[in-house]
Amino acid sequence: VSLDPEVTRVSQVCLVVRGCLDFLDFLSKAKGSLESQVFQDSLDFQAILDQKESLESSDSQALQDKGVMT
């Protein structure tokens, strides 16, 4: 059974389009995952900065208290 060349061409185009759409979907998911990871890393970094600032503030207060007591 021989298929009409136009039917074959349309089938091939449909496969290519589906492949392109699947690839774009993959890229979109990968980008979302990367953005999520960058956002989480940013939150982790901010938490570290906040903790450092809190410790420095505590150390500064402790030194002031020690200076007042002596």
Order of alpha helices (4+ residues) and beta strands (2+ residues): alpha
